[in-house]
């Protein structure tokens, strides 16, 4: 199988601190690989090695079949990189930022202007193209930053927490743009602190903790780690929580846990019997006269997967 990028046994230390202790990861062309991990897990270090900004102490990595150490200059022609913070020049307009980068990448003036206009249109920044970047909102800057990483039409894009600090509406807008990169044949490595972002975007997810890969798979495969499906119940009257807990414990065979918003959740150990157990729970609640505002059978969330794997509540930076 050919990979857009691939790393094997990456090791990197900074003094006495081991950032990476033998990391393997890869992504197929036209796919999105999400990389999750708690603070200090090594996510950004992986990106910096793949982007030729750091040399590994051991192991090897390739992008487009090119070695990131021995063929670093050639690798840089294949990739785009968006870091955790916008890197555009605030004193230049959106158009000027993109044209400048195009010229630095070897485009002629006309080609650079045309490419800038194309990207401004794609990222819904045409009207703001002649405004200085310092006047842009946070979401506009992140879109301009992502556009800048695409100016050279790279086949592989490294996105290091590209939506950090954006409100939910702006994040979803940027998600659509990230999806469009993969839909167009590009390959994306995405690190993120938002678990729902990895769930929504990634074809596969690699989880890193203490510099090691501790899990890898599709979002659905990783959710199986927690143990099948989960019944979630939120009674209409919060006073019924105790009764609901007793009923679900009886039908499922284990004590439910209280979650935010007055919701009780309980994993169903026997995946094959999940739907029957759910039906039993629905019937028991009805017979007890308990009205519910929410009742569902679902796969575990990525939050639950992350906590089960790392013991961390969320992959904070």
C-alpha positions as CSV (number, residue, x, y, z in Angstrom):
1,X,0.0,0.0,0.0
2,X,1.3,3.5,-0.9
3,X,1.1,6.2,1.8
4,X,1.0,10.0,1.4
5,X,3.2,10.1,4.5
6,X,4.6,7.5,6.8
7,X,6.6,7.5,10.0
8,X,8.3,4.5,11.6
9,X,9.8,4.4,15.1
10,X,10.2,8.2,15.5
11,X,12.3,9.1,18.6
12,X,12.9,12.6,19.7
13,X,14.3,13.9,23.0
14,X,14.9,17.4,24.4
15,X,17.5,17.2,27.1
16,X,16.1,14.6,29.6
17,X,12.6,14.8,28.2
18,X,11.5,12.2,25.7
19,X,9.0,13.8,23.4
20,X,8.6,10.7,21.1
21,X,9.5,7.2,22.1
22,X,9.0,5.2,18.8
23,X,6.0,6.6,17.0
24,X,4.5,5.0,13.9
25,X,1.8,6.6,11.8
26,X,0.7,6.8,8.2
27,X,-2.1,8.1,6.0
28,X,-3.4,7.0,2.6
29,X,-3.6,9.6,-0.2
30,X,-6.9,11.6,-0.1
31,X,-7.6,10.9,3.6
32,X,-7.6,12.8,6.9
33,X,-5.6,11.4,9.8
34,X,-6.5,12.8,13.2
35,X,-3.8,12.8,15.9
36,X,-5.1,13.1,19.5
37,X,-3.2,13.2,22.7
38,X,-3.0,15.0,26.1
39,X,-0.8,18.0,26.7
40,X,2.8,17.1,26.0
41,X,2.0,13.9,24.2
42,X,4.2,14.7,21.2
43,X,1.6,15.7,18.6
44,X,3.3,18.9,17.5
45,X,6.8,17.2,17.5
46,X,5.5,14.6,15.0
47,X,4.3,17.4,12.7
48,X,7.5,19.3,13.0
49,X,9.5,16.2,12.0
50,X,7.2,15.4,9.1
51,X,7.4,19.1,8.0
52,X,11.3,18.9,8.1
53,X,11.5,21.5,10.9
54,X,13.0,19.0,13.3
55,X,15.3,16.0,12.8
56,X,14.4,12.8,14.6
57,X,17.0,11.2,16.9
58,X,15.9,7.8,15.6
59,X,13.4,6.3,13.2
60,X,12.5,7.5,9.8
61,X,9.7,9.3,8.0
62,X,8.7,9.9,4.4
63,X,6.3,12.3,2.6
64,X,5.4,11.4,-0.9
65,X,8.0,8.7,-0.8
66,X,10.8,11.2,0.0
67,X,12.9,11.0,3.2
68,X,12.2,14.0,5.4
69,X,15.9,14.2,6.5
70,X,17.8,13.3,3.3
71,X,15.4,14.9,0.9
72,X,14.1,17.8,3.0
73,X,14.1,20.4,0.3
74,X,12.1,18.2,-2.0
75,X,9.6,17.3,0.8
76,X,9.0,21.0,1.4
77,X,7.8,21.4,-2.1
78,X,5.1,18.8,-1.5
79,X,3.6,20.1,1.8
80,X,1.7,22.9,3.4
81,X,1.7,23.7,7.1
82,X,-0.7,25.6,9.3
83,X,0.5,25.9,12.9
84,X,-1.4,26.6,16.1
85,X,-1.3,30.4,15.6
86,X,-1.9,32.5,12.5
87,X,1.3,33.2,10.8
88,X,0.2,35.8,8.2
89,X,1.7,39.3,8.1
90,X,-0.8,41.6,9.8
91,X,0.4,44.7,7.9
92,X,-0.3,43.2,4.5
93,X,-3.7,42.7,3.0
94,X,-5.1,39.2,2.5
95,X,-4.2,39.4,-1.2
96,X,-0.7,40.7,-0.5
97,X,0.0,37.9,1.9
98,X,-1.0,35.2,-0.6
99,X,0.8,36.8,-3.6
100,X,4.0,37.2,-1.5
101,X,3.9,33.5,-0.6
102,X,3.2,32.6,-4.2
103,X,6.2,34.6,-5.4
104,X,8.4,33.0,-2.7
105,X,7.3,29.6,-4.0
106,X,8.4,30.5,-7.5
107,X,5.1,31.6,-9.1
108,X,5.3,34.4,-11.6
109,X,3.5,37.6,-10.7
110,X,0.4,36.9,-12.8
111,X,0.2,33.3,-11.6
112,X,0.6,34.3,-8.0
113,X,-2.2,36.9,-8.3
114,X,-4.5,34.4,-10.0
115,X,-3.8,31.8,-7.3
116,X,-4.4,34.3,-4.5
117,X,-7.8,35.3,-6.0
118,X,-8.8,31.7,-6.4
119,X,-8.0,30.9,-2.8
120,X,-9.6,34.0,-1.4
121,X,-12.8,33.0,-3.2
122,X,-12.5,29.4,-2.0
123,X,-12.2,30.6,1.6
124,X,-14.9,33.3,1.3
125,X,-12.4,36.1,1.8
126,X,-12.8,37.9,-1.6
127,X,-14.5,41.0,-0.1
128,X,-11.8,41.2,2.6
129,X,-8.9,40.6,0.2
130,X,-7.9,44.3,0.1
131,X,-8.1,44.8,3.8
132,X,-5.1,44.5,6.1
133,X,-4.9,41.2,8.0
134,X,-4.8,43.1,11.3
135,X,-8.5,44.0,10.7
136,X,-9.5,40.4,10.3
137,X,-11.5,38.5,12.9
138,X,-10.0,35.3,14.4
139,X,-11.9,33.1,12.1
140,X,-10.9,35.1,9.0
141,X,-7.2,34.9,10.0
142,X,-7.4,31.2,10.4
143,X,-9.0,30.9,7.0
144,X,-6.3,33.1,5.5
145,X,-3.7,31.0,7.2
146,X,-5.2,27.8,5.7
147,X,-5.3,29.5,2.3
148,X,-1.7,30.4,2.7
149,X,-0.7,26.8,3.3
150,X,-2.4,25.8,0.0
151,X,-0.8,28.5,-2.2
152,X,1.6,26.0,-3.7
153,X,-1.0,23.4,-4.3
154,X,0.6,20.9,-1.9
155,X,-0.4,17.2,-1.9
156,X,0.0,16.9,1.9
157,X,-1.2,19.4,4.5
158,X,-0.2,19.4,8.2
159,X,-2.8,21.2,10.4
160,X,-1.7,21.7,14.0
161,X,-4.9,22.6,15.9
162,X,-6.2,24.9,13.2
163,X,-9.5,25.7,14.9
164,X,-8.2,26.6,18.4
165,X,-10.0,29.6,19.8
166,X,-12.7,29.7,17.2
167,X,-16.4,29.6,18.2
168,X,-18.4,26.5,17.1
169,X,-19.9,28.2,14.0
170,X,-16.6,29.3,12.7
171,X,-15.1,25.8,13.5
172,X,-17.7,24.1,11.4
173,X,-17.1,26.5,8.5
174,X,-13.4,25.6,8.6
175,X,-14.2,21.9,8.9
176,X,-16.0,22.1,5.5
177,X,-12.9,23.6,4.0
178,X,-10.7,20.9,5.5
179,X,-13.0,18.2,4.1
180,X,-12.7,19.9,0.7
181,X,-9.0,19.4,0.7
182,X,-9.3,15.6,1.1
183,X,-12.2,15.5,-1.3
184,X,-9.9,17.2,-3.8
185,X,-7.3,14.4,-3.4
186,X,-5.1,16.1,-0.7
187,X,-4.0,14.3,2.4
188,X,-4.4,16.0,5.8
189,X,-2.7,15.3,9.2
190,X,-4.9,17.1,11.8
191,X,-4.0,17.5,15.4
192,X,-6.8,18.9,17.5
193,X,-7.9,19.6,21.1
194,X,-11.6,19.2,20.1
195,X,-12.6,15.5,20.2
196,X,-15.7,16.1,18.2
197,X,-13.6,17.6,15.5
198,X,-11.5,14.4,15.1
199,X,-14.8,12.4,15.1
200,X,-16.3,14.5,12.4
201,X,-13.3,14.9,10.1
202,X,-10.9,12.0,10.5
203,X,-11.0,8.9,8.4
204,X,-8.6,7.3,10.9
205,X,-7.3,8.5,14.3
206,X,-4.0,7.9,16.0
207,X,-3.9,8.5,19.8
208,X,-0.5,9.4,21.3
209,X,0.3,9.5,25.0
210,X,3.8,10.0,26.6
211,X,5.4,9.9,23.2
212,X,3.9,6.5,22.2
213,X,1.0,5.5,20.0
214,X,-1.5,3.8,22.3
215,X,-4.3,3.3,19.8
216,X,-5.1,3.6,16.1
217,X,-8.2,3.0,14.0
218,X,-11.3,4.5,12.5
219,X,-13.5,6.5,14.9
220,X,-16.0,3.6,15.0
221,X,-13.2,1.1,15.8
222,X,-11.9,3.2,18.6
223,X,-15.3,3.6,20.1
224,X,-15.5,-0.2,20.4
225,X,-12.6,0.0,22.9
226,X,-15.0,1.5,25.5
227,X,-17.2,-1.5,25.2
228,X,-20.1,-1.6,22.7
229,X,-23.0,0.8,22.9
230,X,-24.3,3.1,25.7
231,X,-27.8,3.8,26.8
232,X,-28.4,7.4,27.7
233,X,-31.4,8.6,29.7
234,X,-32.5,12.1,30.8
235,X,-35.7,12.1,32.8
236,X,-38.1,15.0,32.2
237,X,-38.2,15.6,36.0
238,X,-34.7,15.7,37.6
239,X,-36.4,14.2,40.7
240,X,-36.7,10.9,38.8
241,X,-33.0,10.4,38.5
242,X,-32.8,8.0,41.4
243,X,-35.7,5.9,40.0
244,X,-34.2,5.9,36.5
245,X,-30.8,4.8,37.9
246,X,-32.5,1.8,39.6
247,X,-34.5,0.9,36.5
248,X,-31.5,1.0,34.1
249,X,-29.3,-0.9,36.6
250,X,-32.0,-3.6,36.6
251,X,-32.3,-3.9,32.8
252,X,-28.6,-3.4,31.9
253,X,-27.1,-5.2,34.8
254,X,-24.7,-2.4,35.9
255,X,-25.0,0.9,37.7
256,X,-25.3,4.0,35.4
257,X,-23.1,7.0,35.7
258,X,-24.4,10.6,36.0
259,X,-23.2,13.0,33.2
260,X,-23.7,16.7,32.7
261,X,-27.2,18.0,32.1
262,X,-29.0,15.4,34.2
263,X,-28.2,12.5,31.9
264,X,-27.5,9.0,33.1
265,X,-25.3,6.8,30.9
266,X,-24.6,3.1,31.1
267,X,-22.6,0.9,28.8
268,X,-24.2,-2.3,27.4
269,X,-21.6,-5.0,27.8
270,X,-23.2,-7.5,25.5
271,X,-23.1,-5.7,22.1
272,X,-25.2,-8.4,20.4
273,X,-28.0,-7.9,22.9
274,X,-27.8,-4.0,22.9
275,X,-31.1,-3.4,21.1
276,X,-33.0,-5.9,23.2
277,X,-31.6,-4.4,26.4
278,X,-32.6,-0.9,25.1
279,X,-36.1,-2.1,24.4
280,X,-36.3,-3.6,27.9
281,X,-35.2,-0.3,29.3
282,X,-37.8,1.6,27.3
283,X,-40.5,-0.7,28.5
284,X,-39.5,-0.6,32.1
285,X,-39.4,3.2,32.2
286,X,-42.8,3.3,30.6
287,X,-44.3,0.8,33.0
288,X,-42.8,2.8,35.9
289,X,-44.5,6.0,34.5
290,X,-41.2,7.8,34.1
291,X,-41.3,10.5,31.4
292,X,-38.0,11.1,29.6
293,X,-36.7,14.1,27.8
294,X,-33.9,12.0,26.2
295,X,-33.5,8.3,25.6
296,X,-31.0,6.9,23.2
297,X,-28.7,3.9,22.3
298,X,-25.4,5.2,20.9
299,X,-21.8,4.4,20.4
300,X,-19.5,5.9,23.0
301,X,-18.4,9.5,22.3
302,X,-14.8,10.3,21.4
303,X,-14.6,12.0,24.9
304,X,-15.3,8.6,26.5
305,X,-12.8,6.9,24.2
306,X,-10.1,9.4,25.0
307,X,-10.7,9.1,28.8
308,X,-10.6,5.3,28.6
309,X,-7.3,5.4,26.7
310,X,-5.4,8.1,28.5
311,X,-7.2,8.8,31.8
312,X,-7.4,12.5,30.7
313,X,-10.8,14.3,30.4
314,X,-9.7,16.0,27.2
315,X,-6.6,16.4,25.0
316,X,-5.7,19.9,26.2
317,X,-2.8,21.7,24.7
